[in-house]
Amino acid sequence: MAHSKTIFQSAQQLIPGGVNSPVRAFRGVGGDPVFVRSGSGAYLTDVDGNKYIDYVCSWGPLIHGHAHPYVIKKVTERLQQGFTFGAPTEIEVKLAQKVCEIMPSIKMIRFVSSGTEAAMSAIRLARGFTGRNKIIKFAGCYHGHTDSLLVAAGSGALTLGVPGSAGVPESVVQHTLTAEFNNLDDVAAIFARYGDDIAGIIVEPVAGNMNLVMPKQGFLQGLRQLCDKHGSVLIFDEVITGFRVGKQGAQHHFGVTPDLTVLGKIIGGGFPAAAFGGRADIMQCIAPLGPVYQAGTLSGNPVAMAAGLATLELLAAPGFYESLVAKTQMLISGLQETAKAAGVPFYATAIGSMFGLFFTDRTSITTEADVKRCNIEQFKAFFHGMLAEGIYLAPSAFEVGFISAAHSEADIAQTVQAAERVFRALALAKSA
């Protein structure tokens, strides 16, 4: 019996579902999860010795690939000085300075330990700042597993076919209003009804938790205008897109300035760290300056701060993002061409170093409904075919993929060649 399978059997006796985050269980694709032993550059090696080209990159943080020597060096230096203190450290200030330097919309920042915590805190802050109750979110967008945001959530909630969550009382979500992503009329209608009590909007500027869904032209600008008109706070959840679609995030790419930004993943360089920040007048409402309470024992953990700072420093390499974009485009172009040659309905999209794969004959995907109409069964077959070829993709049709600086053109060529064989097998299975 494979070692991965043995470990998974033991894990299921001790850990719910055998995993510590739902999508890892492979419930969205079937079969048993791969248990990882190590990672290096663009590659993962599992406990059975199988090697994979990794396009999950720990769900986005590893923009430089696994175990980058410079990040290891900085983390090791920091570890030797102590792990955690529950007191301020200079490296928190250095990372804050770096983030504010990169993202001009962030004048002040507060570090936390997870994207869920950052999004939860940003919403509490928007409510405290405005004195209002209601928040608008979008169907299929996921902002962590905070009770009030588990309404029409994406990510694992979509994979498991669960639109909300047990254990969340109706009274908790009564102030969460849900609109359709890319539908400004929907949002305007909500403002027309509840405008005086809408504290803010939280949105993934590029939806990355119902696969990759781009904002329509004018959508984000329209949200900015509605918030300005009604005195509401615009929150961009850039946990995925921050430093990923470009150095200054989606807000710079689309030319829209949010009031608050939620960051995670890359900001911790693979360690548990996240943040929220934005306008100084709003951020000054956070304790100890203001009445909005937020605290955390491991917030600003020096080891995570060291990893994050090292990761952001590496982004300054000449041509860094241009290379990432070129490799991402090489991948999706190759996949589209091989799918077309095999006669498999397939659509791929990308922004920066993020990409989305859809089994559909549509030429655009703009809403959660569009995503749900794709052929999920074909994705499952594609996933397992690619896994057998040594290509590790996200085990869900509702997640995005990532390219890292460690991926080479040879890795991408190998991936496209593997996909060609898998697409042909899919076509043969359909015709049989």
N, C-alpha and C positions, 0 to 999 in steps of 0.2 A: 504493500500500500504506500502511496506517495506520502512523503513526510508532511506536506501541506495539508493533506486530507486528515492525517492523524492529529495534527495540531488543531485543526478546525473542529474535529469531534470533541477534543478536550475543551476547547474554548467555549463551545456551546453549552457545556455543563456549568460554566462559571460566569460567562458574560452573556447578556441577552442577545440572542442571535449570533453569538460568537464574535461580535465586533463591537467597537466603541463609537461607531458612526454608521448609520443605516446603509448608505449606498455601498459601503465596503463589502457587504454580505453577498453581493452578486444576485440579489433577489430580482433586480431589474433585467438581468440577462440570463438567469438560470445557471446552475452549476455551483461549484464551490470556489471561494475566493483563493487567490494566490497569496501565500504568506511570504513576505519579503525578508531576505536575509541582509542585503546590503544594496547600496546605490553608489554609482560613480559616474560622473559626467552625465551623459544622456541615457545611461543604462541602469536597469534594475536586475538583481539576481535573486531568485527565490530560494527557499530552503531546500529545494530539490536540485539546485544547481543550474536551473534554466535561466538563460539571460534574455532580457527583453529591451527593445528600444522603448523608452518611457515617454508617453505623451500626456501623462497626468501631472507629472512634476509636483507631486504632493498637493494636487488641486490648485496649483498656480504659484506658490511661493518661490519655487526654485528656478528663477529666471536665468540663473547662471549654471544650472545643472546641479547634480548631487555632489556634496562634499567638496565644494570649491576650496582650493588651498588657502586663498586669502581669508575667506570667512572662517575656516578652521583655525587659522593662525590668530585672528582677532578674538575668537571665542575662547581659545585655549589661554591666551594672555589674560582674558577677563576672568576665567574660571580660577586661575591661580591666585586671584586677588579676593576671591569669595563669591558665593553663588547668589545670595540675597541678603538684604539688610533691613528692609522695611523702613528705610530712611532714604533721603534724596542722594543721588549720585550725579557726578558731572556728566556721565555719558548720556543720561536722559536729556540734559540740556543740549548736548552736541547733536543728538538725533533730532530733537525738536527744531534746532536751528537749520539742520539739513532739509527737513521736510518743508518748513516754512520758506526756505530759499527756493526749493524746487516748485512748490505750489503756492503762487501768490495769493490765492483766495484764503489761505490758512494763515491767520494772524496769530492765533493762539491754539495750542493743542493739548489734549490730555491723553496719556497712554493708558491702555487697559490690556487685558490678556487674550481677548478673543473678539472676532467680528460680531458675534451675537451681543456681547457686552457693549461694544462700541455703538451698535445700532440702537440698542435699548436706551443707552445713555443719551444719545443724540435726540431721540424722540422725547424723552423726559425733559431734556433741556429746551426743546422747541415749545413744549407745553408750558414749562415754567416761565420762559421768556415772554410768551404771548398771553399767558393767562387763559388759554383756550384748551379744549379737550380733544377735538377730533383730528385724526391723521388720515391722509389718503395714501394708499399703497396700490400696487398694480398686480392683477392676477398673473401668477406665474413667476413673479419676482420674490426672491427669498432674502430675508434680512436677518437670518438667525432664528433660533427656536424660542425667542421671547413669546410669552403667551399672547400678547396683543397683536403680534405680527404673524401668527400662524393662521392666517386667513387667506385662502386661495394662494398658498405658498408654492414655490417651485422646488427645485433640487430634489432631495430625497422624498419629499411629500408627493411629488409628481411620480417619481419612480415607483413608489409603493401604492399609487392610486388613492392617496388620502389627501383630500383637499384642506383639512384642518388637523386637529389633533384631539384625541380624548384627553380629558383632564384640564381642558381650557373652558371655564364657565362662559356662558353667553354674556354675562355682565362685564367680563374682562374685555371682550372684543366689540362691545356695543359702540365704541367710539372710533373703531377702525373702519374706514370706508374704502371699498375696493372698486377700482376702475379698470378698464381694458387698456393694456399697454398699447401705445401709439394712437390712442383715441382721445384727442383733445376735446371733442364735443362731450364725451363722457365726463371728463374732469370738469369742464365748464358747467355742466348740469349739476354736479355735486356742489360746486361753489355757489351756484344760484340758490340752492336749497339750504346749505349749511355754512355759507361763507363767513359769517360772524363768529363761528365757533371752530373754524379749521385752523389748527395750530401750524400745520405744515404738510408738505408732501415728501414722502421718501420714495426714491426711485433708483434702480440700477440704470445709469445712463446708457449702458449697453447691457441688455438682459443676458445674464450668464448662468441662470439657474433653471431655464426651460430650454436648454441648449442655447445657441448664440442667436439672439434676435436684435437686430440693429434698430435704432430709433429712426422713424421717418423724418425726412427733412422738415424742420420747423417744430417738431414735437417738443424737444427740450426747451427751445426758445419760448414756446407757448406756455410751458409750465412756469418758466421764469416770470413771464408777463402776468399770469394769473396770480402767482404768489405776491408779486409787487402790487397788483391791484387790490388784493384783499388783506395785505399785511401779514401774510403767512410765511413760514420759513421753508425754503427749498433745501432739501437734504439729498445730496448725491451719495449713494452707497457705492463707493469705489473700492470695496474690499477686493474684488476681482480685477477691475480695470485700472486701479491705481498703479502707476509705474509699469503697467502691462501693455496698454494700447499705445503708450508713448510715455516719455519721462514725466510729463505733467498731467498724465491721466486723461480720461475722457472729457473732462471739463475744458481742457485746453484744445483738444482735438475738435470739439464741436463749438467752441467759442461761447460757452455758457457758464457763468459764474454762480455756483451755489452759495447759500448762506453757511451751510455746514457740510463737511465731507467726512464720510466714514471710511477708514482705511484698515487693511488687514493684510494677511498673506505675505506679500513681498516686504512689507515694512518690518517684518520680524525675521526675514531671511531664513525661514524654515523653523523658527522657534515661536512659541506661543506669545504673540504680541499683536496688538491692534491699536487703533487710535480714532478719536474724533476731534475735529477742529474746524475753525472758520472765523467768522467775524468776531472781533474783540468784544464788542458790546454784548454779543450773545454769550460768548465763552466766559465772560466775567460774572455770569449768573451762577456758575458752578461753585460749589463749596471748595475752599473756605471763603471765597470772595462773595458768593451769593447764596441764595436759599435752595438751589437745586442740588440735592445730595448725590454724590457718587464717590465710591472708595473701592480699594482693592489691595489686599496684602501683597500680591505679586505684580501689581501695576508698575510699569517702568522697570521690570526686572533687569538688572545690569547685563546678564548674559544674553538675553533676548535683544536688548538695546545694542549690544556690541555686534550681534549678528546682523541686525537691521541696518546699522550704520555702515558696516562693511559692504553689505549688499547694495546699498544706495551709492556708495562711493564707486563701485565697479560699473555703475551705469554710465559714468562719464567717459568711458573708453571711446575713442573716435570711431564713428560709424556703427556704434553698438546697435541702435534701433533699426537703422537701415538694413543691417545684416539680418536681424530677426525677421523683419517684414519680408525680405526677399526669400528667406527660407520657408516662411509660412505660405507665401504665395506659390512657391515651387511645390509644396506639399499638396495644397488644395487643387491646384491646376492639374497635377499628375493624377490625383484621385478622380477628378471629374472626367478626365480624358479616358482613363481605364474603365470607369463605370459606363461611359457612353459606348465605348468599343464593345463592351460585353452586353450592352442592351439592358442595363439595370437602371431604373429611374433613381436618380441621385442628384442631390444639390449640396454644395458646400459653400460656406461663407467664412470670412475672416476679417479681423481688424487687429492691427498691431501683430502680436504673437499669440492671439487667441483664434481658435477656429471651431466651426460647428459643422457636423455631418448630419444630413437628413436624407432618408430614403423616401423620395417623393418626386413626382413629375412637375411640381411647382417650380417656378423660377424666382420666387421671393417668399420669405417667411416673415410676417410682421406681428403676429399675435400668438398668444398661448393656444388658441383654437387651431391655428395653422400647424403648430408643432404637434398637437395631439392627433391630427389627421395623417401624419406621416406613418410609414409602415414600420412599426416597432418590431415586428417579428423578423423582418429582414435585417434590422440593425442587430438584433440578438445573434443571428447567424453570422453576420459580418464580424461582430465582436469576437466570437469564439474562433472563427476562421483566422482572424488576425492574431489572436493570442497564440494559436497553434503555430503560427509563422514567426513568433518571437516579437510581436508588436503589442505593447500594452496601452490600450485605450481606456477611457473612462467607462466603467461597467454600467452605463445607463444611457439611454437615448435622450436624456434631458440634461446632460452635462456637456461642458465645452472641453476642448483639448488645448494643449499649450506646447509651444516650441520654446526651447531654452537656447542660450548662447552655446551650450555644449553640443547641441545637435549639429552634425556635419551634413554637407550635401550628400555624402555617401550614405548616411543614415536615412535621409529622406528618399534617396533613390531606391534603397533597399525596401523601404516602407511601401513605395509605389509599386514596386515589382511584386511584393507580397499581396498587395491589394488587387493587382491584376489577376492573380491566381484565384483569390477569394471571390472576386466579382464574377469570374467565369464559372466558378462552382455554384454560385447563387443562381446564375442564369440557367445552368444545366438543371439544377434542382427544380426550378420553376417550370421548365419545359417538360420535365419527366412525367 
